[in-house]
Amino acid sequence: MKMTPQMPAAAICLLKVFKVPESNPALAGDLIEEYSGGQRVPWLWRQVLAAIAFTIGKEIYSHKLLTIRAVIAGEAAVLLSYFALIRALSSHWFAMFCISVFTTSRLPFLSKFWILLLPESMIVVMIVCMFGGWIVGRLHRDHRATFVVLFAALQFIWTMVAPTLRRHLVDSIDQPRFRPYLALDITILLLCPICVLLGGYLAGSRADDRSPRPLPLRG
């Protein structure tokens, strides 16, 4: 007896998270049928990602006002938490401590990374991005996955077009002293969307995780 291949658990999980079976049950059935008919895994993942992208676009188009509210709420959370952390971390004693410890350290590698503890540091950016993702996910539970992914994409785009990134990229071509700053900018560029997604994931309540959901992909 020939065994029918089962779809990868990761693909099923992503389709469920973005509610693809609920918004388009026929598409979910077609994926099962085609994959069981012999389609390869790369084809399946292309179809899964395309279905998720289509579902996200459809949900954003159908809930324009909620989309705008999610973006505004997330940006407000990022800005407010950022300035709050700046005020907390920019106190005179803290700044003097960081500068004295890291710039006068006998360990050469520490003297190059004291900037990481300043208000514009990578740690602060990670915290505020996680908080922004958490706010977006918490305030929009019915559309959490879509809005959190949208907000993460916006953070990536806005970080990419930041003037400091372009300036450090140009300056680091012929001036090696700017390359650590460019490396920090690139790290922040990659960490921003990841932290937003993590914050959105943490916004999920245990009640949501325990609630039963239909699993049409198992049929």
N, C-alpha and C positions, 0 to 999 in steps of 0.2 A: 504494500500500500504506500503510495507516494505521500509524503508529508507536505502540508501546505506551509510555506515559510511565513513566519510571523514578522510583523513590522517591528523595527527596533524600538525599544522602550523609550529612548530619548525622543524619537520622532513622535511617538504617541503622546508623550508628556508635553512637548511643545505645542502640538495641535490642541490639546486640552487646555493649556494655559491661555492660549489666544482665542479659545472658543470657536475654532474652525468647524468642528462637527455641529455645533449649535447653529452657526450662521449659514453653513452650507453642507448639509448632510449628504447630498449627492456626491460632492467632491470627495468627502471622506470615504464613501463607498467605492468610488472609482479608484482611489489610491490603493485600497485593499485588494480590489480585483486585479488591477494592473500589476501590483507587486507580487501577488500570488500567481499571476500568469507568467512570471519569469523576468520581470524587469529588475535591473541591477540596483544596488544601493545608491550609487551616485545619482541615478535618475530619480529615485525616491526622494533624496534630500533636496534636489532641485525643485521638485514639485511641492515638497513640504514648505520650503522657504518662500516659494512663489505664493502658495496658499496663505501663509502667514502675512506676507506683505500685502496681498489683496485684502485680507480681512482687516488689517490695521488701517489701510486707506479707506475702506468702506466704513469702518467705525468712526474714524475721524470726520469723514464727510457727513455722516448721519448725526453727529453730535458736535457741531461746530462751536456752540457756546460753551459746552463742557470742556472742549479742547482748549479754548482760549482761557477759561478759568484755571485749568490744570497748569498751563504754562505760566500764567501770572502768579498763581499760588506757589509754584516751585521756584520761580525766580525771586519772589519776595522772601521765601524761606532762605534761599541761598544768600541773598544780600544782607538780610537782617542778622543771620547767624554769623556771616563773615565779619560784619562790622562789630558785632558783639565780641567775637574772638579777638579781633584787632585791639579793641579797647582793653580786654583782659590781658593779652599777651604783650602789649606795647607799653606796659608800665615801665617806669625808669629802672627799677631794680631788676626786673626780669631781662630787659634788653642788655643792661650792663653785665649781668651774670653770663648770658649767652656769649656775648662778645669776648669777655675776659677768658672764659673757659675754652672756647673753640679757637679763637685766634691766637692765643698764647700757648696752646697745647704743644707739647713736645712731639706729639704724633702728627706727622705731616698730613695724613689723609683727613684728620679731624679739622684742621684749619681750613680746608676747602669746603666743608659742609656745614659750617655754623649757620649759613643762611636758611637751612631747613627748619630751624626753630623760630624764625621770624614770622610775622603775621602773614606774609605772602608765601609762606612755605608750602611744601607739598602736603604736610600733615593737615594743615588748616584747610586746604582745598579739598582733601579727601573727606574731612568731617562735614564741611558745608554741603558738598555734593551728596553725601549720604543722607543728610538731613533733608535736602530738597527732594530727593527721590522718595524718602519716607513720607513727606507731606503729600506729595502727588499721589502716592499709592494709598495712603490712609484716607484722603478726602474723596477718592474716586474708586471705591472698592469694586464696583460693577464693571469698570473699564481699566482696572489697575495695570494689566500687562501692556495694553496699547499706549496709555498715557505715559507710563514710566519709560517705555522704549522711546517714545517720541521725545520726552524731556532729555533722555540720555543722548539722543542723536543731536539735539539742539546744543547741548553742552559741548559735544565734540566739535560741532561746526563753529560755534562761537569761540572756542579755545583755539581752533586752527587759524581763524582769521584775526587773532589778536595781534596788535602791532608789535608787541615785545617778541613774539615768536618769529615774525618776519625779520625784525631788526637783528635778533641774535643769529638767525640763519645766515643773513648776509655778512654780518661782522665776523662770524666764526670761520668764514672761508679763508681769510688771510690773517686773522688774529686769533691764535689758539686760546688766549685768555677768556674768550667768550664761549668756548665750547662747553664748559661745565654748565653755564647758564642755558645754552641750547639743549643740553641733555636734560636739565631740569624741566624746561618747557615741554619737551617731547614726552617726558614721564607724566607730567600733569595732563597733557593731551590724551594719553591713553588711560590714565587713572580716573579722569572725570566721569566718563560714561560708565565705567565699571562700578564706581562707587555709587552712582545714581541707581544703577540696576540692583546693587546690593541693598541700598536703602529701600527701594521699592519692594524687594523680597522680604525684608524685615517688617515691612508694613502689613504683610499678610497676617491675619489673625488666626488663632488656633481653631476658632469656630469655622472659618472658611475651609481650613484643611480637613476638618472632620465631617463637613457637610457632604452628603452623598451626591455624586454627579453621574450622569449617564455616560457610559463608555461605548459609544457606537463603533469605535474602532476595533473592539475585541470580537465583534460578531463575525 
